[in-house]
Structures are given as C-alpha cells and as structure tokens.
C-alpha cells in the first residue's frame, strides 16, 4: 500500500510541475518564437503549440527506449492514450467552454495528414519490422507537414492577427486565488529562477524547460511502472489513462484558453496537430534512435526493430474512430456545440472505464498485444 501511495504522489507532483513548466515557460517561449516568425493562429496551433504541448509524451517515449521492457509499454501507451485524449477531451472541453466554429479547409488540412500518419503506421507494420528507412519516413512526413503549414498562409491568408490569441489569453486569464494560487505562483517563480523570463529570455527558457521535461518524464515512467506493479495491472493501463491525461493537461489548458476567445480553429488544430506530432515524431524519432544506438553498440539488437503486427486493426480503429466522431460533429454547420463537446468527453470517460475494468481480462491483453508492441 505504501508503494501505491508513494508512486501516486510522485506522479501527481511530477504532472503538476510538468504542467507548470510546459504551460508557463516552454509553450510561452514557443509563443515568442511564433510571434517573431509572424505565424497565423491555426499554423502556430498545429506546429509550435502542438510540439510544445506534446513534448512530455516525446520525452517519455525517448526515455522508454533506454529502459526497455515494461517501460516501453509506458512510452507507447502514453502516446496512444494522449492521441485519444486530445481528440475527445481537448476538443470537447474547448467546445464546452465556447462552441467552436471551424474553417473546413483548416480541419481537413490537419485531419488528412493525421489519417495519413495512421495509414502509414498500418503499412509500415505489415511485415512486422521497422527499418531505418521506415522510421525516417515518419519523420519525413512530419517535415512535409511542417512545410505545408508554413506555406499555408501564402495560399489561404488569414484576416486575424498571428498568435495574438495565446498572448491575450495569458494576459487576461486571472491567476488562481487562495492557498493553491499562492503555491502555484511560488512554484512558478522558483522554476523561473532557472528559466528566466520566457517572454524576453525565450531561448534560455526553451532550453531549460527541455531539461525539466526530460527529468520529470523520467520520474513519471519509473513510478508509473512501480504503481502498476503494486496494483498488479499492466503498466500500459496506467500510461493509457493517468499519464496520457496528465501529460496532456497543458494542451487542454491552452486549447480551452484560445477556444474561450473564439479561436476554435486554433484549438482544433492544436489537438489534431499534437496527434500528428505524437505519431510521426513520438514514434519515428525513438525508433530511429533505437536503431542508431543498436548500430553503435550501445543497445543490443540489430538494425531492424521487430514489432507485433497481429491485430493492428484494433489500434487503427481506435485512433481513426475518434477522428470520424469529431468530423461527424463538426459537419453540423461547421460547429462543435457544447452538447457535442460533452458527448466527446463522456465517450472518453467510457473509454477509460473500459480500459481499467478490462485490465485483468482478455480485452486488456488484446489491447496490449496489438496497440503497444511498436518498439519491439
């Protein structure tokens, strides 16, 4: 029982500090970069904002490469769980905050790339092996996606001011009050001693934030495994739910802020763009690192990563299903209403309940054997 309490406490504190670092310093430093690059809202949301808020998932996945075993399950589970969380909870909560009116050309831009990334995953897994070329293809597709994003405004210019939504949100959102507010301010100022002011020393804040994110991700992976072992459940279940939701918290907060200000395109682009990053970079980069470390003799194994391709359709259907549901809701007057947002959140609650209550049964074993063998 002591291990359960200790592990849960460490994970909760790590997620909290991770949220502060990511939200107040890492994303803020990226916002300054986006401002200087004069990026439109939906482009910034799908690129820098998505990369910043997905940094914890990537750090966990990379750390899992060096640990292997159960830790690999945690890395992959966090990425897949975050993808489900992003589509269902982030877009749902943003709609509950304020109904989202979207532009279809932006939605289709990001969802087409997202669906393409899932299909690429399916094609890559057909032979049950991941090569250097295949891992590089994932990163290459993400580079192509970034190119499309940064060229987007040339063909579809926006009438709104670039990136102003996020800055206004930070300025107009009142700080939390009471004891928690004072604690939050104290933790933020303490971290600021290392990062500096993210609005002026944004390069320093960006660099130091990465170190914080890496260290906190290490704690999350280690104690997630201990927590799961103490409860006698697969670690991937903890990753699918607790870690996925925890590491996506900064994503949720930033999307709700911009949605409240009527920038629905940015909120949806952030959610879908984060998923594109998670799959293409969150999987492709660790795969490439694994192969490189094996070739260098740091890790054991050859230049090919063996993966379990059996039952892959289950994973594909879960990821594709969330996109289909979102597109169906958005097809009604190009708007995601508050009711539809609440339905998306309820679907996620049902998904989590299914994962937890089936964790000791055949359903959980099936999910583990199909969705989370991506590192081999």
Secondary structure, 3 states (H helix, E strand, C coil): CHHHHHHHHHHHHHHHHHHHHHHHHHHHHHHHHHHHHCCCHHHHHHCHHHHHHCHHHHHHHHHHHHHCCHHHHHHHHHHHHHHHHHHHHHHHHHHHHCCEECCHHHHHHHHHHHHHHHHHHHHHHHHCEECHHHHHHHHHHHHHHHHHHHHHHHHCCCCCCCCHHHHHHHHHCCCCCHHHHHHHHHHHHHHHHHHCCCCCCHHHHHHHHHHHHHHHHHHHHHHHHHHHHHHCCCHHHHHHHHHHHHHCHHHHHHHHHHHHCCCHHHHHHHHHHHHHHHHHHHHHHHHHHHHHHHHCCCCCCCCCEECCCCCHHHHHHHHHHHHHHHHHHHCCCCEECHHHHHHHHHHHHHHHHHHHHCCCCHHHHHHHHHHCCCCC
